[in-house]
Amino acid sequence: MRFDARMRGRSWVAAVGLVIGCSRREPSPTLAELATAAPAYTPTLPREPSPPKRAAADSPLFRCPMCRNPADDGRWYFSGEYADAKCTRPVAHVDTSACGSVPMTDEASVHFAEPSSTHERDTDAVVKLHPLDAPRLFAKRDGKCAPFPNRPNSTPVACVGLRVCRGQNDALTCTQCATLENGCPKFAPSRLFAEAL
């Protein structure tokens, strides 16, 4: 009987200790506490692409006044000039301003300001172009085909795709340009002629 009493006493003490131990446990955190304790989430936003730099501003040529505002429209025109003494081979032309790049020639839309053997006046047509180097031109005068004065600013065919300038002898070229007092190349306007095939 004494043994049972002792065992019961010990069991009661252990039970009381267990209850006391359980009552001392920290309460479980609430969802609000968990959200406060969690580190703040900062989303990583994609970087916005930097604006492209202007090619003209990156180039030393941008310091040259004639290179800041190119005014070329790149259009080809036929104004009644021909490459033969019978006025049967129409010649078109395109103007390039100083510091402008001479357009490539292959096939382009030509505006016929004058009538030709194949196109009417004030019409546009896509034709193949064959560049001419300092051509001897002809034009119709009073119903006859007569020589037309050669243009002093005729673009050299070798300068297609490049900038035209004046050389040391003041001739048009795209290499070995003369230099102005401000250090800029001596760029010059020019006119490229091409037979409209």
Secondary structure, 3 states (H helix, E strand, C coil): CHHHHHHHHHHHHHHHHHHHHHHCCCCCCCHHHHHHHCCCCCCCCCCCCCCCCCHHHHCHHHHCHHHCCCCCCCCEEEEEEECCCCCCCEEEEEEECCCCECCCCCEEEEEECCCCCCCCCCEEEEEEEEEECCCCEEEEECCEEEEECCCCCECCHHHCCCECEECCCCCEECCCCCECCCCCECECCEEEEEEEC
